[in-house]
Amino acid sequence: MIIAAEPVGSFDRTTRLSGGSRGIGAAVCIRIAEAAASRGERAQIAVCGLASSEPQEEVARSVRALGGEAIALSGDLSNVDVAPSLVEAAVSAFGGLDALVANAGVASPGNICDLSVAEWDKMFEVNLRGAWLLAKHCYPHLKQSRGAACFTSSMSGQCCPVPFRVTLSAQSQFFPFRWDM
């Protein structure tokens, strides 16, 4: 869980990023660390990913090489107990939380008619419920720090629905919810 726009003011802030071990998430971690370093500041990033911690640790090493602080965390967001434990680990490591980037997501290839109930449920558990649980558990910390949350989703729901990406379409419509900070 991470994806972030530049925080207002200092980069000396803590970001919690899901889906940060590869692709867009890893790139966001590195970009945050680069931006902080270019200003003579340091990023604090909790890089989270599924299963093995090696991909997250590789990204965390890159953040540290740029002068930031980083921890690598693992967890499957389809498990309801994982989101609160990831948030607590980030808060414990850095003393607070300033940004959430909810980037974790799964998809199953193939036609919607070929999906099993288990595949359907897994996509909703990670893509929607996982992001919601992260937001729910990050909210008190973000409110205290006057931080922000960023949710990534698919363009599928906006312009070009793809039959086998139904949960991505739903996710892109779900997260314009209101945060009262």
N, C-alpha and C positions, 0 to 999 in steps of 0.2 A: 504494500500500500504506500505508494508515494506517487505523486505527480504534483508539481507545484509551479505556480507562477512566482516571480521574485517577491519575497515579502517586502512590505513597505518598511523603509528604514533599514536597520541593521540586518546583516545576514547572520549575525551571531544568534541564531535561532535554531530550534529543534524541530526536525521534520520526521514524521512517521510515514513510511512508504510501503504499501503492499504491492506485490507484483514488481518488486524492485531488482530482482536478480538477473533479468535479461531484457532485451528489447527496449521498448520505450521507457520502462521503469528504471532500468540501469542507466540509460542515457540521461534521464532526469536527475538521478542521484549525482552523476558526474557533473552535469551542468550546474546544479546548485553549488557543489563544492568549488567548481571553477569560478563561478560568479563571486562567491564569498572570498576566495583567495585573491581575486583581482582587486578587491576592495580592502585587502589586508585584514580580512575577518575570517572566521572559521565557521564551517557548517557542522551541525550535529545531526546525524541521520541514522535512523533505525531502518536498515534494509531488510525487508521481509520477503520471504518466498516460500514456496511449497517444498516439503520433504527435506532433502539434503541441504545442509547449510553451505556447501562449498560454493555454489554460484553467488550466494549472498555475500559470503566472505570475500570472494574475489572483488566484488563491487565495493565492499567496505574497505578493502586494502587500497583501492583506487582513490576513494574519498580521503583516506588517511594520507596517501602520498601527496594529495593536494593541500594538506594542512588541516583537514577537517577531522572530526571525531566521528566514528561510525561503529555500530554494532550490527551483527548479522543474526537474524531471527528466522526461525522456521515454524510453519504451522499451516494446517489445512483449514481454510475459512468455512468449509462446509460443516465443521464441528463447532457448535455454538459456544464452546468453552475457550476456543482459540483466540477470538478477537479481544476479549478482556485481558487475557494473559499477555498478548503481544503489546497492547497499549500500556499495561502496567510495567512490562519490561522496559519499554522506551522511556516512560516517565521515571522509573527507578534509575536508569542509566544516566539520564540527562537532567533530571530535576524538574521537568515540565515538558510541555508539548506546545508548539506554535503552529504547526501545519500538519494536515493529514492529506496524503495523496492516495486515494483508493484506486489502484490500478489493476488489482488482481482480477483475473477473469478466465473462464474456460469456455470452450465451445466443442461441440461434437460435429464432425463432418457428416455429410449425408443429408438426405431428404428428411423433412420433419416426420413423415409417415414411417420412416425407418428407425426413429429414435425409440429407445426403450424408456420406460418410466424412470428407471434408475438414472439414465443419462440426463433426462429432462430435469429431474429433481436436483442432480448435482450442479447443473448449470445455474438453476435458480438459487441454490444454497450458496454458491460462491459469488455469482455475479450480482445478485440482489440482496439476499439476506446477509451475506458476508460484509458487503459495503455498508449496509444499514447498521449492522452490529458494530462495525468500526466507528462509524459516525456517532452512534449512541454512546460508546465508551470513551471516545475522544472529546465529545462535546464539553464536559465540565472543564477539562484542561484547556481547550481552545477558548472557551468563554473567559476563563481566568486570564489567559495571555492575550486576549483579543486577537486570536489567530484565525486561521482560515482552513477550509477543506476544499479539496478539488477531487472530483470523481471523473474518471475516464469511462467512456462507453463507445459504442459503435455508431457510425453514421447510418447504419442499416435502418434505424427507426426514423430517420430524418428525410432521407432522399431515395433510398434504393433498397426496399425490403428484400432480404434474401431468405428463401424458404427455410434453410437449415440454421439460420441465425436468429430465430424467434426471440430467444432470451436476450440477445443483444439489443434487439429492437425495443423490447420491453424495458430494459435497463436504461436506455437513452431517454425514455419517457418518464421514468420513475423518479429520478433524482433532482428535478427542479423543485425540491421541497424547501420550506422556509426554515431558516435558522434564526431564532430570536436571541440575539446576543446582547 
